[in-house]
Amino acid sequence: MIALALDFAFACFGAAMLMNMWVVAAGRTVEDRILALDTMVINAIALLILHGIWAGTAVFFEAAMIIAMLGFVSTVAYARFILRGNIIE
């Protein structure tokens, strides 16, 4: 039963990743693209955690934590660039 749930979750998050890629490629504004990239980071974290459950190893959970930290920093940097025009003062 858990294998069926994992397959369904992989399919859902994979489809969400494809939709986010579409928004990144064809988004109207820069803000839409940044939100889509942030959502892609969240989907990548979910896919890593699902793969860690499927493989039965904890390495993927640590990788998900690193990607979460990098995603947060990159989203803040993008937002700061849009608001001020520079990242580092």
Backbone as JSON Lines, residues from 0, in Angstrom:
{"i":0,"aa":"M","n":[0.82,-1.2,0.0],"ca":[0.0,0.0,0.0],"c":[0.86,1.26,0.0]}
{"i":1,"aa":"I","n":[1.99,1.22,0.73],"ca":[2.85,2.4,0.76],"c":[3.5,2.63,-0.61]}
{"i":2,"aa":"A","n":[3.75,1.56,-1.35],"ca":[4.33,1.71,-2.69],"c":[3.35,2.44,-3.62]}
{"i":3,"aa":"L","n":[2.07,2.14,-3.51],"ca":[1.06,2.82,-4.32],"c":[0.97,4.29,-3.95]}
{"i":4,"aa":"A","n":[1.02,4.59,-2.67],"ca":[0.98,5.97,-2.22],"c":[2.22,6.74,-2.69]}
{"i":5,"aa":"L","n":[3.38,6.1,-2.64],"ca":[4.6,6.74,-3.12],"c":[4.54,7.01,-4.62]}
{"i":6,"aa":"D","n":[4.04,6.05,-5.38],"ca":[3.9,6.25,-6.82],"c":[2.97,7.41,-7.14]}
{"i":7,"aa":"F","n":[1.86,7.49,-6.43],"ca":[0.91,8.58,-6.63],"c":[1.54,9.92,-6.26]}
{"i":8,"aa":"A","n":[2.27,9.96,-5.15],"ca":[2.91,11.21,-4.73],"c":[4.0,11.62,-5.71]}
{"i":9,"aa":"F","n":[4.79,10.66,-6.2],"ca":[5.8,10.97,-7.22],"c":[5.14,11.58,-8.46]}
{"i":10,"aa":"A","n":[4.04,11.0,-8.89],"ca":[3.34,11.5,-10.08],"c":[2.8,12.91,-9.85]}
{"i":11,"aa":"C","n":[2.23,13.15,-8.69],"ca":[1.67,14.48,-8.39],"c":[2.75,15.54,-8.32]}
{"i":12,"aa":"F","n":[3.83,15.26,-7.61],"ca":[4.89,16.25,-7.49],"c":[5.66,16.41,-8.8]}
{"i":13,"aa":"G","n":[5.77,15.34,-9.58],"ca":[6.39,15.46,-10.89],"c":[5.56,16.34,-11.83]}
{"i":14,"aa":"A","n":[4.25,16.17,-11.79],"ca":[3.37,17.02,-12.6],"c":[3.44,18.47,-12.15]}
{"i":15,"aa":"A","n":[3.5,18.68,-10.84],"ca":[3.63,20.04,-10.32],"c":[4.95,20.67,-10.75]}
{"i":16,"aa":"M","n":[6.01,19.87,-10.79],"ca":[7.31,20.38,-11.23],"c":[7.25,20.8,-12.7]}
{"i":17,"aa":"L","n":[6.59,20.01,-13.53],"ca":[6.45,20.36,-14.94],"c":[5.63,21.63,-15.13]}
{"i":18,"aa":"M","n":[4.57,21.79,-14.34],"ca":[3.77,23.01,-14.43],"c":[4.57,24.23,-13.99]}
{"i":19,"aa":"N","n":[5.39,24.07,-12.96],"ca":[6.23,25.18,-12.53],"c":[7.27,25.54,-13.58]}
{"i":20,"aa":"M","n":[7.81,24.53,-14.26],"ca":[8.76,24.82,-15.34],"c":[8.09,25.62,-16.45]}
{"i":21,"aa":"W","n":[6.83,25.31,-16.71],"ca":[6.1,26.06,-17.72],"c":[5.94,27.52,-17.29]}
{"i":22,"aa":"V","n":[5.62,27.77,-16.04],"ca":[5.46,29.14,-15.57],"c":[6.79,29.88,-15.6]}
{"i":23,"aa":"V","n":[7.89,29.19,-15.27],"ca":[9.2,29.83,-15.33],"c":[9.52,30.22,-16.78]}
{"i":24,"aa":"A","n":[9.18,29.39,-17.72],"ca":[9.49,29.67,-19.12],"c":[8.55,30.7,-19.73]}
{"i":25,"aa":"A","n":[7.28,30.68,-19.35],"ca":[6.29,31.53,-20.02],"c":[5.58,32.49,-19.07]}
{"i":26,"aa":"G","n":[6.16,32.75,-17.91],"ca":[5.52,33.66,-16.96],"c":[5.48,35.08,-17.49]}
{"i":27,"aa":"R","n":[4.45,35.82,-17.09],"ca":[4.28,37.17,-17.59],"c":[5.27,38.14,-16.95]}
{"i":28,"aa":"T","n":[5.43,38.04,-15.64],"ca":[6.29,39.0,-14.95],"c":[7.42,38.26,-14.24]}
{"i":29,"aa":"V","n":[8.4,39.03,-13.82],"ca":[9.53,38.46,-13.1],"c":[9.07,37.9,-11.76]}
{"i":30,"aa":"E","n":[8.11,38.54,-11.15],"ca":[7.6,38.06,-9.86],"c":[6.95,36.69,-9.99]}
{"i":31,"aa":"D","n":[6.21,36.48,-11.07],"ca":[5.62,35.16,-11.32],"c":[6.68,34.09,-11.46]}
{"i":32,"aa":"R","n":[7.74,34.43,-12.15],"ca":[8.83,33.47,-12.36],"c":[9.56,33.16,-11.07]}
{"i":33,"aa":"I","n":[9.75,34.16,-10.22],"ca":[10.41,33.92,-8.94],"c":[9.55,33.04,-8.05]}
{"i":34,"aa":"L","n":[8.25,33.29,-8.02],"ca":[7.36,32.44,-7.23],"c":[7.35,31.0,-7.76]}
{"i":35,"aa":"A","n":[7.41,30.86,-9.08],"ca":[7.46,29.52,-9.67],"c":[8.77,28.82,-9.3]}
{"i":36,"aa":"L","n":[9.88,29.55,-9.3],"ca":[11.16,28.95,-8.9],"c":[11.13,28.53,-7.44]}
{"i":37,"aa":"D","n":[10.52,29.36,-6.58],"ca":[10.42,29.0,-5.17],"c":[9.55,27.76,-4.99]}
{"i":38,"aa":"T","n":[8.49,27.67,-5.74],"ca":[7.63,26.49,-5.68],"c":[8.35,25.26,-6.22]}
{"i":39,"aa":"M","n":[9.22,25.46,-7.24],"ca":[10.01,24.33,-7.74],"c":[10.96,23.81,-6.68]}
{"i":40,"aa":"V","n":[11.51,24.7,-5.88],"ca":[12.39,24.27,-4.78],"c":[11.6,23.43,-3.79]}
{"i":41,"aa":"I","n":[10.4,23.85,-3.47],"ca":[9.56,23.09,-2.54],"c":[9.22,21.72,-3.13]}
{"i":42,"aa":"N","n":[8.91,21.67,-4.42],"ca":[8.62,20.39,-5.06],"c":[9.85,19.49,-5.11]}
{"i":43,"aa":"A","n":[11.02,20.08,-5.33],"ca":[12.25,19.29,-5.33],"c":[12.52,18.7,-3.95]}
{"i":44,"aa":"I","n":[12.25,19.47,-2.91],"ca":[12.4,18.97,-1.55],"c":[11.45,17.8,-1.32]}
{"i":45,"aa":"A","n":[10.21,17.95,-1.76],"ca":[9.24,16.87,-1.58],"c":[9.66,15.62,-2.35]}
{"i":46,"aa":"L","n":[10.18,15.79,-3.56],"ca":[10.63,14.63,-4.33],"c":[11.83,13.95,-3.68]}
{"i":47,"aa":"L","n":[12.73,14.74,-3.11],"ca":[13.87,14.14,-2.41],"c":[13.42,13.35,-1.18]}
{"i":48,"aa":"I","n":[12.49,13.89,-0.44],"ca":[12.0,13.19,0.75],"c":[11.27,11.91,0.34]}
{"i":49,"aa":"L","n":[10.48,11.99,-0.71],"ca":[9.79,10.78,-1.18],"c":[10.79,9.73,-1.65]}
{"i":50,"aa":"H","n":[11.84,10.17,-2.33],"ca":[12.86,9.22,-2.76],"c":[13.6,8.62,-1.57]}
{"i":51,"aa":"G","n":[13.81,9.43,-0.53],"ca":[14.43,8.9,0.69],"c":[13.57,7.86,1.36]}
{"i":52,"aa":"I","n":[12.27,8.06,1.37],"ca":[11.36,7.06,1.93],"c":[11.38,5.8,1.09]}
{"i":53,"aa":"W","n":[11.36,5.98,-0.23],"ca":[11.37,4.84,-1.14],"c":[12.66,4.04,-1.03]}
{"i":54,"aa":"A","n":[13.81,4.73,-0.92],"ca":[15.1,4.05,-0.84],"c":[15.41,3.55,0.56]}
{"i":55,"aa":"G","n":[14.77,4.12,1.56],"ca":[15.0,3.7,2.94],"c":[16.32,4.19,3.51]}
{"i":56,"aa":"T","n":[16.78,5.36,3.07],"ca":[18.03,5.92,3.56],"c":[17.81,7.36,4.01]}
{"i":57,"aa":"A","n":[18.66,7.82,4.91],"ca":[18.5,9.16,5.48],"c":[19.32,10.21,4.74]}
{"i":58,"aa":"V","n":[20.09,9.81,3.75],"ca":[20.95,10.77,3.03],"c":[20.1,11.8,2.3]}
{"i":59,"aa":"F","n":[18.99,11.38,1.76],"ca":[18.14,12.29,1.0],"c":[17.47,13.33,1.89]}
{"i":60,"aa":"F","n":[17.25,13.03,3.15],"ca":[16.67,13.99,4.07],"c":[17.66,15.12,4.36]}
{"i":61,"aa":"E","n":[18.93,14.78,4.47],"ca":[19.95,15.8,4.66],"c":[20.1,16.67,3.42]}
{"i":62,"aa":"A","n":[20.03,16.05,2.25],"ca":[20.09,16.82,1.01],"c":[18.88,17.75,0.89]}
{"i":63,"aa":"A","n":[17.73,17.31,1.34],"ca":[16.53,18.15,1.31],"c":[16.7,19.37,2.22]}
{"i":64,"aa":"M","n":[17.34,19.19,3.36],"ca":[17.58,20.32,4.27],"c":[18.52,21.33,3.62]}
{"i":65,"aa":"I","n":[19.55,20.87,2.95],"ca":[20.49,21.78,2.28],"c":[19.79,22.54,1.16]}
{"i":66,"aa":"I","n":[18.97,21.84,0.38],"ca":[18.25,22.51,-0.7],"c":[17.24,23.51,-0.14]}
{"i":67,"aa":"A","n":[16.63,23.2,1.0],"ca":[15.7,24.15,1.62],"c":[16.42,25.43,2.03]}
{"i":68,"aa":"M","n":[17.6,25.3,2.6],"ca":[18.36,26.5,2.98],"c":[18.77,27.31,1.76]}
{"i":69,"aa":"L","n":[19.25,26.65,0.72],"ca":[19.64,27.35,-0.5],"c":[18.44,28.0,-1.19]}
{"i":70,"aa":"G","n":[17.31,27.33,-1.16],"ca":[16.1,27.9,-1.76],"c":[15.63,29.15,-1.04]}
{"i":71,"aa":"F","n":[15.71,29.14,0.28],"ca":[15.32,30.32,1.05],"c":[16.23,31.5,0.75]}
{"i":72,"aa":"V","n":[17.53,31.25,0.75],"ca":[18.49,32.32,0.49],"c":[18.33,32.87,-0.93]}
{"i":73,"aa":"S","n":[18.12,31.99,-1.89],"ca":[17.97,32.47,-3.27],"c":[16.68,33.26,-3.45]}
{"i":74,"aa":"T","n":[15.6,32.88,-2.8],"ca":[14.36,33.62,-2.91],"c":[14.51,35.01,-2.29]}
{"i":75,"aa":"V","n":[15.18,35.09,-1.15],"ca":[15.42,36.4,-0.53],"c":[16.31,37.26,-1.42]}
{"i":76,"aa":"A","n":[17.31,36.66,-2.04],"ca":[18.2,37.41,-2.93],"c":[17.45,37.93,-4.16]}
{"i":77,"aa":"Y","n":[16.6,37.1,-4.75],"ca":[15.8,37.55,-5.9],"c":[14.88,38.69,-5.5]}
{"i":78,"aa":"A","n":[14.2,38.56,-4.37],"ca":[13.28,39.6,-3.92],"c":[14.02,40.9,-3.64]}
{"i":79,"aa":"R","n":[15.18,40.8,-3.03],"ca":[15.96,42.0,-2.74],"c":[16.45,42.65,-4.04]}
{"i":80,"aa":"F","n":[16.8,41.85,-5.01],"ca":[17.23,42.39,-6.3],"c":[16.1,43.13,-6.99]}
{"i":81,"aa":"I","n":[14.9,42.59,-6.9],"ca":[13.74,43.27,-7.53],"c":[13.43,44.57,-6.81]}
{"i":82,"aa":"L","n":[13.48,44.57,-5.49],"ca":[13.13,45.76,-4.73],"c":[14.17,46.86,-4.83]}
{"i":83,"aa":"R","n":[15.46,46.51,-4.75],"ca":[16.5,47.52,-4.65],"c":[17.42,47.61,-5.86]}
{"i":84,"aa":"G","n":[17.45,46.59,-6.69],"ca":[18.32,46.63,-7.84],"c":[19.71,46.07,-7.59]}
{"i":85,"aa":"N","n":[20.03,45.78,-6.34],"ca":[21.3,45.13,-6.01],"c":[21.07,44.15,-4.88]}
{"i":86,"aa":"I","n":[22.0,43.25,-4.71],"ca":[21.86,42.23,-3.68],"c":[22.72,42.58,-2.49]}
{"i":87,"aa":"I","n":[23.96,42.96,-2.75],"ca":[24.91,43.29,-1.7],"c":[25.17,44.78,-1.74]}
{"i":88,"aa":"E","n":[24.99,45.43,-0.61],"ca":[25.19,46.88,-0.55],"c":[26.62,47.22,-0.26]}
